[in-house]
Amino acid sequence: MCLAVPGKILDVTGGDPYLRTGRVSFGGIVKQVSLACVPEAKVNDYVLVHVGMALSVVDDQEAAETFSYLEQMGEIEELAAPIPKENP
């Protein structure tokens, strides 16, 4: 299933609107995300992200509600990078 996950923008880099990116926190998991589709997005805004691309800006309440639902469904674990197994 494909989901758009809410995250909070921590910082924004790039002046060209098509190349803007930002570090986005998803409940403590931080990923680099393209902000090309949301030129109005700024630091501390919440955005819905799908496949590394912010699709829209959402308010704090909607972001918290959506994140809570995803946690209940067990979908948040997919955001974390897999932990490499050690060789014995």
PALUMKE-90380 format. One record per atom (N, C-alpha, C, O, CB): residue in three letters; x, y, z; atom name; residue number from 1. Coordinates in steps of 0.02 Angstrom, whole numbers. Glycine has a CB too. Layout:
residues N
<r 'ALA' <X Y Z> 'CA' NUM>
...
END
This chain:
residues 88
<r 'MET' <42 -58 0> 'N' 1>
<r 'MET' <0 0 0> 'CA' 1>
<r 'MET' <45 62 0> 'C' 1>
<r 'MET' <96 63 34> 'O' 1>
<r 'MET' <-48 0 61> 'CB' 1>
<r 'CYS' <26 112 -37> 'N' 2>
<r 'CYS' <63 175 -40> 'CA' 2>
<r 'CYS' <31 226 6> 'C' 2>
<r 'CYS' <-30 235 5> 'O' 2>
<r 'CYS' <67 202 -112> 'CB' 2>
<r 'LEU' <72 258 46> 'N' 3>
<r 'LEU' <47 307 94> 'CA' 3>
<r 'LEU' <86 371 88> 'C' 3>
<r 'LEU' <146 371 73> 'O' 3>
<r 'LEU' <49 280 165> 'CB' 3>
<r 'ALA' <53 427 101> 'N' 4>
<r 'ALA' <88 491 110> 'CA' 4>
<r 'ALA' <92 501 186> 'C' 4>
<r 'ALA' <41 497 221> 'O' 4>
<r 'ALA' <51 551 73> 'CB' 4>
<r 'VAL' <151 515 210> 'N' 5>
<r 'VAL' <163 520 282> 'CA' 5>
<r 'VAL' <179 592 300> 'C' 5>
<r 'VAL' <217 625 266> 'O' 5>
<r 'VAL' <222 474 303> 'CB' 5>
<r 'PRO' <149 617 355> 'N' 6>
<r 'PRO' <163 686 376> 'CA' 6>
<r 'PRO' <231 692 410> 'C' 6>
<r 'PRO' <251 648 448> 'O' 6>
<r 'PRO' <108 712 422> 'CB' 6>
<r 'GLY' <266 746 396> 'N' 7>
<r 'GLY' <329 760 428> 'CA' 7>
<r 'GLY' <339 834 436> 'C' 7>
<r 'GLY' <309 874 400> 'O' 7>
<r 'GLY' <387 730 388> 'CB' 7>
<r 'LYS' <381 853 484> 'N' 8>
<r 'LYS' <395 923 499> 'CA' 8>
<r 'LYS' <461 944 467> 'C' 8>
<r 'LYS' <512 910 475> 'O' 8>
<r 'LYS' <397 936 575> 'CB' 8>
<r 'ILE' <460 999 430> 'N' 9>
<r 'ILE' <520 1024 397> 'CA' 9>
<r 'ILE' <567 1054 448> 'C' 9>
<r 'ILE' <549 1099 485> 'O' 9>
<r 'ILE' <502 1076 342> 'CB' 9>
<r 'LEU' <629 1028 450> 'N' 10>
<r 'LEU' <680 1052 496> 'CA' 10>
<r 'LEU' <723 1107 465> 'C' 10>
<r 'LEU' <741 1155 498> 'O' 10>
<r 'LEU' <725 995 519> 'CB' 10>
<r 'ASP' <739 1098 401> 'N' 11>
<r 'ASP' <777 1150 365> 'CA' 11>
<r 'ASP' <764 1143 290> 'C' 11>
<r 'ASP' <742 1091 266> 'O' 11>
<r 'ASP' <853 1144 381> 'CB' 11>
<r 'VAL' <779 1196 254> 'N' 12>
<r 'VAL' <769 1198 182> 'CA' 12>
<r 'VAL' <833 1220 148> 'C' 12>
<r 'VAL' <867 1266 172> 'O' 12>
<r 'VAL' <710 1247 163> 'CB' 12>
<r 'THR' <851 1187 93> 'N' 13>
<r 'THR' <910 1206 54> 'CA' 13>
<r 'THR' <892 1213 -19> 'C' 13>
<r 'THR' <844 1182 -43> 'O' 13>
<r 'THR' <967 1154 64> 'CB' 13>
<r 'GLY' <930 1252 -55> 'N' 14>
<r 'GLY' <920 1261 -126> 'CA' 14>
<r 'GLY' <876 1321 -142> 'C' 14>
<r 'GLY' <821 1329 -114> 'O' 14>
<r 'GLY' <889 1200 -156> 'CB' 14>
<r 'GLY' <900 1364 -186> 'N' 15>
<r 'GLY' <863 1424 -205> 'CA' 15>
<r 'GLY' <816 1413 -263> 'C' 15>
<r 'GLY' <764 1444 -267> 'O' 15>
<r 'GLY' <911 1479 -222> 'CB' 15>
<r 'ASP' <835 1368 -309> 'N' 16>
<r 'ASP' <794 1353 -367> 'CA' 16>
<r 'ASP' <731 1315 -344> 'C' 16>
<r 'ASP' <738 1262 -311> 'O' 16>
<r 'ASP' <834 1313 -420> 'CB' 16>
<r 'PRO' <671 1339 -359> 'N' 17>
<r 'PRO' <610 1305 -337> 'CA' 17>
<r 'PRO' <606 1231 -357> 'C' 17>
<r 'PRO' <576 1191 -321> 'O' 17>
<r 'PRO' <550 1340 -364> 'CB' 17>
<r 'TYR' <637 1213 -414> 'N' 18>
<r 'TYR' <635 1144 -437> 'CA' 18>
<r 'TYR' <686 1099 -402> 'C' 18>
<r 'TYR' <682 1038 -407> 'O' 18>
<r 'TYR' <646 1141 -511> 'CB' 18>
<r 'LEU' <733 1130 -368> 'N' 19>
<r 'LEU' <786 1091 -335> 'CA' 19>
<r 'LEU' <784 1097 -259> 'C' 19>
<r 'LEU' <828 1070 -225> 'O' 19>
<r 'LEU' <853 1115 -360> 'CB' 19>
<r 'ARG' <733 1131 -232> 'N' 20>
<r 'ARG' <729 1139 -159> 'CA' 20>
<r 'ARG' <720 1071 -125> 'C' 20>
<r 'ARG' <681 1029 -147> 'O' 20>
<r 'ARG' <670 1185 -140> 'CB' 20>
<r 'THR' <758 1062 -72> 'N' 21>
<r 'THR' <750 1002 -31> 'CA' 21>
<r 'THR' <749 1024 42> 'C' 21>
<r 'THR' <765 1081 59> 'O' 21>
<r 'THR' <808 951 -44> 'CB' 21>
<r 'GLY' <731 978 84> 'N' 22>
<r 'GLY' <732 993 156> 'CA' 22>
<r 'GLY' <740 929 196> 'C' 22>
<r 'GLY' <723 875 173> 'O' 22>
<r 'GLY' <669 1029 176> 'CB' 22>
<r 'ARG' <766 938 256> 'N' 23>
<r 'ARG' <767 883 303> 'CA' 23>
<r 'ARG' <700 883 338> 'C' 23>
<r 'ARG' <679 934 365> 'O' 23>
<r 'ARG' <827 889 355> 'CB' 23>
<r 'VAL' <666 826 337> 'N' 24>
<r 'VAL' <599 820 365> 'CA' 24>
<r 'VAL' <599 765 418> 'C' 24>
<r 'VAL' <626 711 408> 'O' 24>
<r 'VAL' <546 805 309> 'CB' 24>
<r 'SER' <570 781 476> 'N' 25>
<r 'SER' <567 734 532> 'CA' 25>
<r 'SER' <499 700 533> 'C' 25>
<r 'SER' <447 732 533> 'O' 25>
<r 'SER' <581 770 599> 'CB' 25>
<r 'PHE' <501 634 535> 'N' 26>
<r 'PHE' <442 593 541> 'CA' 26>
<r 'PHE' <444 559 610> 'C' 26>
<r 'PHE' <464 502 616> 'O' 26>
<r 'PHE' <438 539 483> 'CB' 26>
<r 'GLY' <423 596 660> 'N' 27>
<r 'GLY' <424 569 728> 'CA' 27>
<r 'GLY' <493 550 752> 'C' 27>
<r 'GLY' <501 501 789> 'O' 27>
<r 'GLY' <379 508 731> 'CB' 27>
<r 'GLY' <543 588 731> 'N' 28>
<r 'GLY' <612 575 752> 'CA' 28>
<r 'GLY' <655 543 698> 'C' 28>
<r 'GLY' <717 545 703> 'O' 28>
<r 'GLY' <612 531 812> 'CB' 28>
<r 'ILE' <625 514 648> 'N' 29>
<r 'ILE' <662 486 591> 'CA' 29>
<r 'ILE' <669 542 540> 'C' 29>
<r 'ILE' <618 568 516> 'O' 29>
<r 'ILE' <626 422 561> 'CB' 29>
<r 'VAL' <730 561 523> 'N' 30>
<r 'VAL' <742 618 479> 'CA' 30>
<r 'VAL' <763 594 410> 'C' 30>
<r 'VAL' <809 553 403> 'O' 30>
<r 'VAL' <795 666 509> 'CB' 30>
<r 'LYS' <730 620 359> 'N' 31>
<r 'LYS' <745 603 289> 'CA' 31>
<r 'LYS' <752 666 248> 'C' 31>
<r 'LYS' <722 718 264> 'O' 31>
<r 'LYS' <690 556 260> 'CB' 31>
<r 'GLN' <791 662 195> 'N' 32>
<r 'GLN' <797 717 146> 'CA' 32>
<r 'GLN' <738 710 97> 'C' 32>
<r 'GLN' <726 655 71> 'O' 32>
<r 'GLN' <866 715 108> 'CB' 32>
<r 'VAL' <702 765 85> 'N' 33>
<r 'VAL' <641 763 45> 'CA' 33>
<r 'VAL' <642 819 -7> 'C' 33>
<r 'VAL' <666 874 7> 'O' 33>
<r 'VAL' <578 768 90> 'CB' 33>
<r 'SER' <616 805 -66> 'N' 34>
<r 'SER' <608 857 -117> 'CA' 34>
<r 'SER' <549 901 -99> 'C' 34>
<r 'SER' <495 877 -81> 'O' 34>
<r 'SER' <598 825 -187> 'CB' 34>
<r 'LEU' <559 967 -103> 'N' 35>
<r 'LEU' <506 1016 -89> 'CA' 35>
<r 'LEU' <484 1052 -153> 'C' 35>
<r 'LEU' <453 1104 -150> 'O' 35>
<r 'LEU' <530 1067 -37> 'CB' 35>
<r 'ALA' <501 1023 -211> 'N' 36>
<r 'ALA' <486 1055 -275> 'CA' 36>
<r 'ALA' <411 1067 -286> 'C' 36>
<r 'ALA' <392 1116 -318> 'O' 36>
<r 'ALA' <514 1013 -332> 'CB' 36>
<r 'CYS' <369 1023 -260> 'N' 37>
<r 'CYS' <296 1029 -271> 'CA' 37>
<r 'CYS' <262 1074 -220> 'C' 37>
<r 'CYS' <202 1087 -225> 'O' 37>
<r 'CYS' <264 961 -269> 'CB' 37>
<r 'VAL' <299 1097 -170> 'N' 38>
<r 'VAL' <270 1140 -118> 'CA' 38>
<r 'VAL' <313 1201 -107> 'C' 38>
<r 'VAL' <345 1208 -55> 'O' 38>
<r 'VAL' <262 1100 -51> 'CB' 38>
<r 'PRO' <315 1247 -156> 'N' 39>
<r 'PRO' <359 1305 -151> 'CA' 39>
<r 'PRO' <342 1350 -91> 'C' 39>
<r 'PRO' <385 1388 -69> 'O' 39>
<r 'PRO' <354 1346 -214> 'CB' 39>
<r 'GLU' <281 1345 -64> 'N' 40>
<r 'GLU' <262 1386 -7> 'CA' 40>
<r 'GLU' <285 1357 60> 'C' 40>
<r 'GLU' <281 1391 111> 'O' 40>
<r 'GLU' <187 1394 -6> 'CB' 40>
<r 'ALA' <309 1295 60> 'N' 41>
<r 'ALA' <329 1261 122> 'CA' 41>
<r 'ALA' <391 1294 151> 'C' 41>
<r 'ALA' <437 1314 115> 'O' 41>
<r 'ALA' <342 1186 109> 'CB' 41>
<r 'LYS' <391 1300 218> 'N' 42>
<r 'LYS' <448 1330 253> 'CA' 42>
<r 'LYS' <463 1291 316> 'C' 42>
<r 'LYS' <426 1245 334> 'O' 42>
<r 'LYS' <433 1404 270> 'CB' 42>
<r 'VAL' <518 1308 349> 'N' 43>
<r 'VAL' <539 1274 410> 'CA' 43>
<r 'VAL' <481 1277 460> 'C' 43>
<r 'VAL' <447 1327 468> 'O' 43>
<r 'VAL' <603 1307 440> 'CB' 43>
<r 'ASN' <471 1221 495> 'N' 44>
<r 'ASN' <419 1209 545> 'CA' 44>
<r 'ASN' <350 1194 516> 'C' 44>
<r 'ASN' <304 1182 554> 'O' 44>
<r 'ASN' <414 1268 590> 'CB' 44>
<r 'ASP' <342 1196 450> 'N' 45>
<r 'ASP' <280 1174 419> 'CA' 45>
<r 'ASP' <278 1098 418> 'C' 45>
<r 'ASP' <331 1065 420> 'O' 45>
<r 'ASP' <273 1202 347> 'CB' 45>
<r 'TYR' <218 1070 417> 'N' 46>
<r 'TYR' <209 998 408> 'CA' 46>
<r 'TYR' <190 986 335> 'C' 46>
<r 'TYR' <149 1023 306> 'O' 46>
<r 'TYR' <154 970 456> 'CB' 46>
<r 'VAL' <219 934 306> 'N' 47>
<r 'VAL' <205 916 236> 'CA' 47>
<r 'VAL' <188 842 233> 'C' 47>
<r 'VAL' <212 802 273> 'O' 47>
<r 'VAL' <265 933 190> 'CB' 47>
<r 'LEU' <146 823 184> 'N' 48>
<r 'LEU' <133 753 170> 'CA' 48>
<r 'LEU' <184 730 119> 'C' 48>
<r 'LEU' <192 761 66> 'O' 48>
<r 'LEU' <59 742 145> 'CB' 48>
<r 'VAL' <219 676 134> 'N' 49>
<r 'VAL' <274 652 92> 'CA' 49>
<r 'VAL' <259 582 66> 'C' 49>
<r 'VAL' <239 538 104> 'O' 49>
<r 'VAL' <341 653 131> 'CB' 49>
<r 'HIS' <270 573 2> 'N' 50>
<r 'HIS' <263 508 -30> 'CA' 50>
<r 'HIS' <324 497 -75> 'C' 50>
<r 'HIS' <338 537 -118> 'O' 50>
<r 'HIS' <196 502 -71> 'CB' 50>
<r 'VAL' <359 443 -64> 'N' 51>
<r 'VAL' <417 423 -103> 'CA' 51>
<r 'VAL' <468 480 -108> 'C' 51>
<r 'VAL' <494 494 -162> 'O' 51>
<r 'VAL' <395 401 -173> 'CB' 51>
<r 'GLY' <482 513 -51> 'N' 52>
<r 'GLY' <533 564 -50> 'CA' 52>
<r 'GLY' <513 631 -78> 'C' 52>
<r 'GLY' <555 675 -87> 'O' 52>
<r 'GLY' <592 541 -85> 'CB' 52>
<r 'MET' <449 640 -93> 'N' 53>
<r 'MET' <424 703 -122> 'CA' 53>
<r 'MET' <368 731 -79> 'C' 53>
<r 'MET' <318 697 -66> 'O' 53>
<r 'MET' <399 691 -195> 'CB' 53>
<r 'ALA' <377 793 -56> 'N' 54>
<r 'ALA' <323 826 -19> 'CA' 54>
<r 'ALA' <268 845 -68> 'C' 54>
<r 'ALA' <282 878 -119> 'O' 54>
<r 'ALA' <349 889 20> 'CB' 54>
<r 'LEU' <206 825 -54> 'N' 55>
<r 'LEU' <151 835 -100> 'CA' 55>
<r 'LEU' <106 894 -80> 'C' 55>
<r 'LEU' <77 927 -123> 'O' 55>
<r 'LEU' <109 774 -104> 'CB' 55>
<r 'SER' <101 908 -15> 'N' 56>
<r 'SER' <60 963 8> 'CA' 56>
<r 'SER' <79 983 79> 'C' 56>
<r 'SER' <108 944 116> 'O' 56>
<r 'SER' <-15 944 5> 'CB' 56>
<r 'VAL' <61 1044 96> 'N' 57>
<r 'VAL' <71 1069 164> 'CA' 57>
<r 'VAL' <7 1055 203> 'C' 57>
<r 'VAL' <-48 1066 177> 'O' 57>
<r 'VAL' <89 1146 165> 'CB' 57>
<r 'VAL' <13 1031 265> 'N' 58>
<r 'VAL' <-45 1017 308> 'CA' 58>
<r 'VAL' <-36 1053 374> 'C' 58>
<r 'VAL' <19 1071 394> 'O' 58>
<r 'VAL' <-54 941 318> 'CB' 58>
<r 'ASP' <-92 1063 410> 'N' 59>
<r 'ASP' <-87 1097 475> 'CA' 59>
<r 'ASP' <-65 1047 528> 'C' 59>
<r 'ASP' <-65 986 517> 'O' 59>
<r 'ASP' <-154 1129 494> 'CB' 59>
<r 'ASP' <-45 1073 586> 'N' 60>
<r 'ASP' <-18 1032 641> 'CA' 60>
<r 'ASP' <-66 977 662> 'C' 60>
<r 'ASP' <-46 920 674> 'O' 60>
<r 'ASP' <-1 1076 700> 'CB' 60>
<r 'GLN' <-130 995 668> 'N' 61>
<r 'GLN' <-180 947 692> 'CA' 61>
<r 'GLN' <-188 889 644> 'C' 61>
<r 'GLN' <-190 831 665> 'O' 61>
<r 'GLN' <-248 982 702> 'CB' 61>
<r 'GLU' <-193 904 579> 'N' 62>
<r 'GLU' <-200 851 529> 'CA' 62>
<r 'GLU' <-139 805 528> 'C' 62>
<r 'GLU' <-145 745 522> 'O' 62>
<r 'GLU' <-212 881 460> 'CB' 62>
<r 'ALA' <-79 836 535> 'N' 63>
<r 'ALA' <-18 796 535> 'CA' 63>
<r 'ALA' <-16 749 595> 'C' 63>
<r 'ALA' <0 690 588> 'O' 63>
<r 'ALA' <44 843 537> 'CB' 63>
<r 'ALA' <-34 774 655> 'N' 64>
<r 'ALA' <-33 733 715> 'CA' 64>
<r 'ALA' <-84 676 711> 'C' 64>
<r 'ALA' <-70 620 731> 'O' 64>
<r 'ALA' <-48 776 777> 'CB' 64>
<r 'GLU' <-143 691 684> 'N' 65>
<r 'GLU' <-195 640 677> 'CA' 65>
<r 'GLU' <-173 585 629> 'C' 65>
<r 'GLU' <-180 526 644> 'O' 65>
<r 'GLU' <-260 673 653> 'CB' 65>
<r 'THR' <-147 605 572> 'N' 66>
<r 'THR' <-125 556 522> 'CA' 66>
<r 'THR' <-68 514 549> 'C' 66>
<r 'THR' <-68 453 540> 'O' 66>
<r 'THR' <-103 592 457> 'CB' 66>
<r 'PHE' <-20 546 582> 'N' 67>
<r 'PHE' <37 509 610> 'CA' 67>
<r 'PHE' <14 458 662> 'C' 67>
<r 'PHE' <39 403 665> 'O' 67>
<r 'PHE' <88 558 641> 'CB' 67>
<r 'SER' <-35 478 703> 'N' 68>
<r 'SER' <-63 433 753> 'CA' 68>
<r 'SER' <-95 372 721> 'C' 68>
<r 'SER' <-85 316 744> 'O' 68>
<r 'SER' <-114 470 797> 'CB' 68>
<r 'TYR' <-133 383 668> 'N' 69>
<r 'TYR' <-165 327 632> 'CA' 69>
<r 'TYR' <-112 280 603> 'C' 69>
<r 'TYR' <-120 219 607> 'O' 69>
<r 'TYR' <-210 353 576> 'CB' 69>
<r 'LEU' <-60 308 575> 'N' 70>
<r 'LEU' <-7 266 545> 'CA' 70>
<r 'LEU' <29 225 599> 'C' 70>
<r 'LEU' <46 167 587> 'O' 70>
<r 'LEU' <44 310 507> 'CB' 70>
<r 'GLU' <40 255 657> 'N' 71>
<r 'GLU' <71 218 712> 'CA' 71>
<r 'GLU' <26 160 733> 'C' 71>
<r 'GLU' <51 104 744> 'O' 71>
<r 'GLU' <84 264 772> 'CB' 71>
<r 'GLN' <-39 172 739> 'N' 72>
<r 'GLN' <-86 120 758> 'CA' 72>
<r 'GLN' <-87 63 707> 'C' 72>
<r 'GLN' <-97 5 726> 'O' 72>
<r 'GLN' <-156 150 766> 'CB' 72>
<r 'MET' <-78 80 644> 'N' 73>
<r 'MET' <-79 30 591> 'CA' 73>
<r 'MET' <-12 -7 585> 'C' 73>
<r 'MET' <-7 -57 550> 'O' 73>
<r 'MET' <-96 62 525> 'CB' 73>
<r 'GLY' <40 18 620> 'N' 74>
<r 'GLY' <106 -12 615> 'CA' 74>
<r 'GLY' <143 5 552> 'C' 74>
<r 'GLY' <187 -33 531> 'O' 74>
<r 'GLY' <99 -85 621> 'CB' 74>
<r 'GLU' <126 61 521> 'N' 75>
<r 'GLU' <158 80 458> 'CA' 75>
<r 'GLU' <220 124 467> 'C' 75>
<r 'GLU' <257 134 419> 'O' 75>
<r 'GLU' <108 117 415> 'CB' 75>
<r 'ILE' <232 149 526> 'N' 76>
<r 'ILE' <287 196 538> 'CA' 76>
<r 'ILE' <355 161 533> 'C' 76>
<r 'ILE' <404 192 512> 'O' 76>
<r 'ILE' <280 228 607> 'CB' 76>
<r 'GLU' <358 97 550> 'N' 77>
<r 'GLU' <422 61 548> 'CA' 77>
<r 'GLU' <454 62 479> 'C' 77>
<r 'GLU' <515 57 473> 'O' 77>
<r 'GLU' <411 -11 570> 'CB' 77>
<r 'GLU' <413 68 427> 'N' 78>
<r 'GLU' <439 69 359> 'CA' 78>
<r 'GLU' <483 129 344> 'C' 78>
<r 'GLU' <523 128 297> 'O' 78>
<r 'GLU' <383 67 309> 'CB' 78>
<r 'LEU' <477 182 385> 'N' 79>
<r 'LEU' <518 242 374> 'CA' 79>
<r 'LEU' <590 232 395> 'C' 79>
<r 'LEU' <636 261 366> 'O' 79>
<r 'LEU' <488 300 411> 'CB' 79>
<r 'ALA' <601 191 445> 'N' 80>
<r 'ALA' <668 181 472> 'CA' 80>
<r 'ALA' <709 138 424> 'C' 80>
<r 'ALA' <684 92 393> 'O' 80>
<r 'ALA' <664 148 541> 'CB' 80>
<r 'ALA' <772 155 420> 'N' 81>
<r 'ALA' <818 115 379> 'CA' 81>
<r 'ALA' <827 47 412> 'C' 81>
<r 'ALA' <829 42 473> 'O' 81>
<r 'ALA' <886 151 369> 'CB' 81>
<r 'PRO' <833 -6 372> 'N' 82>
<r 'PRO' <844 -72 402> 'CA' 82>
<r 'PRO' <910 -75 439> 'C' 82>
<r 'PRO' <960 -45 417> 'O' 82>
<r 'PRO' <841 -126 348> 'CB' 82>
<r 'ILE' <911 -111 493> 'N' 83>
<r 'ILE' <973 -118 533> 'CA' 83>
<r 'ILE' <1013 -175 502> 'C' 83>
<r 'ILE' <988 -231 497> 'O' 83>
<r 'ILE' <957 -131 610> 'CB' 83>
<r 'PRO' <1076 -161 482> 'N' 84>
<r 'PRO' <1116 -214 452> 'CA' 84>
<r 'PRO' <1131 -269 502> 'C' 84>
<r 'PRO' <1144 -256 561> 'O' 84>
<r 'PRO' <1181 -185 424> 'CB' 84>
<r 'LYS' <1129 -331 479> 'N' 85>
<r 'LYS' <1144 -388 523> 'CA' 85>
<r 'LYS' <1219 -395 527> 'C' 85>
<r 'LYS' <1256 -386 478> 'O' 85>
<r 'LYS' <1111 -453 496> 'CB' 85>
<r 'GLU' <1242 -412 587> 'N' 86>
<r 'GLU' <1314 -422 597> 'CA' 86>
<r 'GLU' <1333 -493 576> 'C' 86>
<r 'GLU' <1293 -539 584> 'O' 86>
<r 'GLU' <1334 -410 671> 'CB' 86>
<r 'ASN' <1393 -500 550> 'N' 87>
<r 'ASN' <1418 -566 533> 'CA' 87>
<r 'ASN' <1445 -599 597> 'C' 87>
<r 'ASN' <1481 -567 635> 'O' 87>
<r 'ASN' <1474 -563 479> 'CB' 87>
<r 'PRO' <1427 -663 609> 'N' 88>
<r 'PRO' <1451 -697 669> 'CA' 88>
<r 'PRO' <1525 -712 667> 'C' 88>
<r 'PRO' <1552 -740 715> 'O' 88>
<r 'PRO' <1415 -761 680> 'CB' 88>
END
